[in-house]
Amino acid sequence: MNSRPRPSPLNPSARSIKRRALSHPPAIPSSTIYERSPDGSYRSGLAYTRADNPTYDHAERLLAALEGGVACMLFASGSAAATAVFQSLLPGDHVLVSRILYWGIRKWLAEFAVSWGLDVEFVDTTNLAQVTAAIRPGRTRLLWVETPANPMWDITDLAAVAEIAHAVDVRVAVDSTAATPVLTRPIEFGADLVVHSATKYLNGHSDVLAGAVVTARADPFWERIRSWRRSAGAVLGPFEAWLLQRGMRTLFVRVLRSSESALAIARHFDGHTRLRE
Ligand SMILES: Cc1ncc(COP(=O)(O)O)c(C=O)c1O
């Protein structure tokens, strides 16, 4: 039997992903030096690295393919990626957010988003009746789900919440940092946006702080997030993008091994005589 780890069968585009992952050209760190046409225009469409850089284009295409999305944007951190989504909303917009979520984002929502006019409501997204009851048709613009949710690892039924949200035109964003696209591809379950702290599994080498948002479609909200990233300068540096792409080459192997280890630990402690609930 061939025991080599393989891309998850969940992931239909494994071959094209492998091709993308193996192509790992050197980082292009220059901020401004792009070829110009005689009329002064930039023939490649690239002008300044805060807007575009070929190095992070490679990592973005790879992650978009891994998630089954149409496009990806890298950010300076997972927090920068998450806050870019919220900051692309408008004052007065109502947002529903998983009650259990990474504490840093919860703190930012409470400290900044609320004072800037977002109407933030925390809800138990594992409870479908609560989600349905909390939605305010015409006012709720975003349902933010973290699953598995840090630190209690609550699991939300993505297909079910996406159905509830989409019935009333609410966009669904999923922080899928803990799952990675090896284990869950939220877009296949109806998510509109997938957010990652790429600092964690995606990079895997503990030498990069990075974030990412992947979209199911290139719509005006996506362009607004892009505009936010460019204007706010929340972009990842080219060298970090290069390191991240290097890290993603071993993503499947690492997630497989972590999952095996986690299962072995869980089995060891399941019913252990010295543990009580
Ligand atoms: C689930 C989750 N989302 C987002 C973040 C924030 O990411 P970063 O530390 O890259 O800003 C974290 C960080 O621990 C996290 O665990």
Ligand as a Chemical Component Dictionary entry (heavy atoms), coordinates in Angstrom:
data_LIG
# 
_chem_comp.id                   LIG 
_chem_comp.type                 NON-POLYMER 
_chem_comp.pdbx_formal_charge   0 
_chem_comp.three_letter_code    LIG 
# 
loop_
_chem_comp_atom.comp_id 
_chem_comp_atom.atom_id 
_chem_comp_atom.alt_atom_id 
_chem_comp_atom.type_symbol 
_chem_comp_atom.charge 
_chem_comp_atom.model_Cartn_x 
_chem_comp_atom.model_Cartn_y 
_chem_comp_atom.model_Cartn_z 
_chem_comp_atom.pdbx_ordinal 
LIG C1 C1 C 0 -9.086 31.637 14.508 1  
LIG C2 C2 C 0 -8.172 32.828 14.423 2  
LIG N1 N1 N 0 -8.483 33.836 13.593 3  
LIG C3 C3 C 0 -7.689 34.923 13.497 4  
LIG C4 C4 C 0 -6.546 35.056 14.252 5  
LIG C5 C5 C 0 -5.707 36.296 14.133 6  
LIG O1 O1 O 0 -4.595 36.020 13.316 7  
LIG P1 P1 P 0 -3.190 36.779 13.411 8  
LIG O2 O2 O 0 -2.566 36.414 14.726 9  
LIG O3 O3 O 0 -2.452 36.252 12.218 10 
LIG O4 O4 O 0 -3.474 38.257 13.323 11 
LIG C6 C6 C 0 -6.178 34.030 15.127 12 
LIG C7 C7 C 0 -4.928 34.151 15.920 13 
LIG O5 O5 O 0 -4.636 33.406 16.825 14 
LIG C8 C8 C 0 -7.012 32.892 15.221 15 
LIG O6 O6 O 0 -6.725 31.864 16.058 16 
# 
loop_
_chem_comp_bond.comp_id 
_chem_comp_bond.atom_id_1 
_chem_comp_bond.atom_id_2 
_chem_comp_bond.value_order 
_chem_comp_bond.pdbx_ordinal 
LIG C1 C2 SING 1  
LIG C2 N1 SING 2  
LIG C2 C8 DOUB 3  
LIG N1 C3 DOUB 4  
LIG C3 C4 SING 5  
LIG C4 C5 SING 6  
LIG C4 C6 DOUB 7  
LIG C5 O1 SING 8  
LIG O1 P1 SING 9  
LIG P1 O2 DOUB 10 
LIG P1 O3 SING 11 
LIG P1 O4 SING 12 
LIG C6 C7 SING 13 
LIG C6 C8 SING 14 
LIG C7 O5 DOUB 15 
LIG C8 O6 SING 16 
# 
